[in-house]
């Protein structure tokens, strides 16, 4: 199995030819290890690199004027961080690892080389960016239109589905190593309200709670609570590959 963060991520979507392997490998720098709660960048800093997550978890967030924090997104093994900032010279949010993590940087300015050299990789980058946008849209609906109970169940299921894709790289695809403070900041809830909601789900044996995070016990039960539809997480890889007219097989 390849040790390249970028290649491992793209091979979740499609089988890559040798030229695509070589191109991605040439762009990637050495993996870097970060201890838990390390801030990788701050809003306003120069935007020069994307990162892929080889192991661990990270989150993007904005600090508010009243001292509170809004968590914008969470990143699991295999995710690409920074695509939303491709068009900007400076970072539009902060980034922090929430567990010990290994990230792989690659230069943003080399992305044009990828687009010129490989139609497959170009399409995959846009597919991933579109999926990220769909996640943000669903997150907006979650924040504005669902009850606290629905919000929590929906968010936990979303992260579980995203872990399923990275399951080869994580120990337990049902375990979310996230503090209740971070979950509250992601869902726009107070920690008291978040804890009360999690305790209700625990009593119904839908989740278990521990000092190292939350574990999903009954996904079907959580689906009933949240009315969860994972369609926004299921990219049309087959359609994209057919449009290229290439003999490339989607990965299972």
C-alpha positions in Angstrom: 0.0 0.0 0.0 1.3 3.5 -0.9 2.3 5.8 1.9 1.4 8.9 0.0 -1.4 10.9 1.7 -2.7 12.4 -1.5 -2.6 9.1 -3.5 -4.4 7.2 -0.7 -7.1 9.8 -0.7 -7.7 9.9 -4.4 -7.7 6.1 -4.6 -10.8 6.1 -2.4 -12.5 7.4 -5.5 -10.9 5.9 -8.5 -8.0 3.7 -9.7 -5.1 5.9 -10.7 -2.7 5.4 -13.6 1.0 5.6 -13.2 1.3 9.1 -14.5 -1.3 10.3 -12.0 0.7 8.6 -9.2 3.9 10.3 -10.3 2.3 13.7 -10.6 0.7 13.6 -7.2 3.9 12.2 -5.5 5.9 15.1 -7.0 3.6 17.7 -5.4 3.6 16.2 -1.9 6.0 17.1 0.8 7.0 15.0 3.8 4.3 14.2 6.4 4.4 16.4 9.5 3.3 15.3 13.0 1.4 17.6 15.3 0.4 17.1 18.9 -3.2 17.5 20.0 -4.6 21.1 20.0 -1.8 22.5 17.8 -3.0 25.5 15.8 -1.7 24.9 12.2 -2.7 28.3 10.8 -4.7 31.4 11.8 -7.2 33.4 9.9 -5.4 36.0 7.8 -2.2 34.1 7.3 -0.8 33.6 3.8 -2.5 30.6 2.1 0.2 28.6 0.4 -0.5 24.9 1.0 -3.3 22.3 1.1 -3.0 19.5 3.5 -4.2 15.9 3.4 -4.9 14.1 6.7 -3.0 10.9 7.1 -4.0 10.2 10.6 -5.9 12.0 13.4 -8.6 14.7 13.3 -8.5 18.4 12.7 -11.1 21.2 12.7 -11.5 24.6 11.0 -13.1 27.4 13.1 -13.7 31.1 13.5 -13.2 33.0 16.7 -16.1 35.4 17.4 -16.0 38.9 18.8 -17.7 37.8 22.1 -14.9 35.2 22.7 -17.0 32.2 21.5 -16.0 29.9 18.7 -17.8 28.5 15.7 -16.4 25.2 14.4 -16.9 25.2 10.6 -15.8 21.7 9.7 -14.0 18.6 11.0 -11.5 16.6 9.0 -10.9 12.8 9.3 -8.1 10.6 7.8 -8.1 11.0 4.0 -9.7 14.4 3.9 -8.1 17.4 2.0 -7.9 20.6 4.0 -7.8 24.0 2.3 -9.6 23.6 -1.0 -12.2 26.3 -0.1 -9.3 28.8 0.1 -8.0 28.1 -3.3 -9.1 31.5 -4.7 -7.8 33.5 -1.7 -4.4 34.8 -0.8 -5.0 34.5 2.9 -6.6 32.0 5.2 -10.3 32.6 5.8 -10.5 30.5 9.0 -8.3 28.9 11.6 -7.1 25.3 11.6 -6.3 23.1 14.6 -5.7 19.4 15.2 -8.0 18.1 17.8 -6.1 14.8 18.3 -2.5 13.9 17.6 -2.4 14.0 13.9 -0.1 13.6 10.8 -0.8 16.0 7.9 0.8 16.1 4.5 1.3 19.5 2.9 1.4 20.2 -0.9 1.8 23.5 -2.6 -1.3 25.3 -3.7 0.3 27.0 -6.7 1.1 23.5 -8.2 -2.6 22.7 -8.6 -2.6 24.3 -12.0 -0.1 21.7 -13.1 -2.4 19.0 -12.0 -5.3 20.5 -13.9 -3.2 20.8 -17.1 -1.7 17.3 -16.9 -4.6 15.1 -15.8 -8.3 15.3 -16.6 -9.0 12.6 -14.1 -7.3 14.4 -11.2 -8.8 17.7 -12.2 -12.3 16.2 -12.0 -11.6 14.5 -8.7 -10.4 17.8 -7.2 -13.7 19.4 -8.3 -15.7 16.4 -7.1 -14.1 16.7 -3.6 -14.6 20.5 -3.5 -18.3 20.0 -4.5 -18.8 17.4 -1.7 -17.3 19.9 0.8 -19.7 22.5 -0.4 -22.6 20.1 0.0 -21.5 19.4 3.6 -21.5 23.1 4.4 -25.0 23.5 2.9 -26.3 20.6 5.0 -24.5 22.1 8.1 -26.4 25.4 7.5 -29.7 23.5 7.5 -28.7 21.6 10.6 -27.8 24.8 12.5 -30.9 26.7 11.4 -33.8 24.3 11.1 -33.4 21.2 13.3 -34.0 20.7 17.0 -31.0 20.1 19.3 -31.8 16.4 19.3 -32.0 16.3 15.5 -28.8 18.4 15.2 -26.7 16.1 17.4 -28.0 12.9 15.8 -27.5 14.3 12.3 -24.0 15.5 12.9 -22.9 12.3 14.5 -24.2 10.3 11.6 -22.5 12.6 9.1 -19.2 12.1 10.8 -19.8 8.3 10.9 -20.4 8.2 7.2 -17.3 10.2 6.5 -15.3 7.8 8.7 -16.6 4.8 6.7 -14.7 6.1 3.7 -11.5 6.3 5.8 -12.1 3.1 7.8 -8.9 1.5 6.5 -7.1 4.3 8.4 -9.0 4.5 11.7 -9.3 2.0 14.6 -13.1 2.4 15.1 -15.4 3.9 12.4 -18.1 4.5 15.0 -15.9 6.4 17.5 -15.7 10.2 17.4 -12.8 11.4 19.6 -14.3 14.8 20.0 -14.9 16.8 23.2 -18.4 18.0 24.1 -17.1 21.6 24.0 -16.0 21.1 20.3 -19.4 19.4 19.4 -21.3 22.3 21.0 -19.2 24.8 19.1 -19.9 22.9 15.8 -23.7 22.8 16.5 -24.3 26.2 17.9 -25.4 24.8 21.3 -24.3 25.5 24.8 -22.2 22.7 26.4 -25.0 22.2 29.0 -27.6 21.7 26.2 -25.3 19.5 24.2 -24.6 17.3 27.3 -28.2 17.0 28.1 -29.0 15.9 24.5 -26.2 13.4 24.5 -27.4 11.9 27.8 -30.8 11.4 26.3 -29.3 9.6 23.3 -27.2 7.5 25.7 -30.2 6.5 27.8 -31.9 5.3 24.5 -28.7 3.2 23.8 -28.1 5.1 20.6 -24.6 6.3 21.7 -22.1 5.7 24.5 -20.1 8.5 26.1 -16.6 8.4 27.5 -13.7 10.6 28.4 -12.3 10.1 24.9 -15.4 11.0 22.9 -18.7 9.6 21.6 -19.3 6.2 20.1 -22.3 5.4 17.8 -24.1 2.3 19.0 -27.3 2.3 16.8 -27.0 4.1 13.5 -30.5 3.1 12.4 -31.9 4.5 15.6 -30.0 7.8 15.0 -31.3 7.9 11.5 -34.9 7.8 12.8 -34.1 10.7 15.2 -32.4 12.9 12.6 -34.3 11.9 9.5 -30.8 11.5 8.0 -30.3 11.1 4.3 -26.7 10.5 3.3 -27.2 11.5 -0.4 -25.2 14.7 0.0 -22.1 12.5 1.0 -22.4 10.1 -2.0 -20.5 11.6 -4.9 -21.4 10.5 -8.5 -18.0 9.0 -9.2 -19.4 6.6 -11.8 -20.9 9.5 -13.8 -17.7 11.5 -13.6 -15.6 8.6 -14.8 -18.0 7.9 -17.7 -17.9 11.5 -18.8 -14.1 11.3 -19.1 -14.5 8.4 -21.5 -11.6 6.6 -19.9 -11.2 3.0 -18.9 -11.0 3.8 -15.2 -12.8 1.8 -12.6 -14.4 3.3 -9.5 -13.0 2.0 -6.2 -15.3 0.1 -3.8 
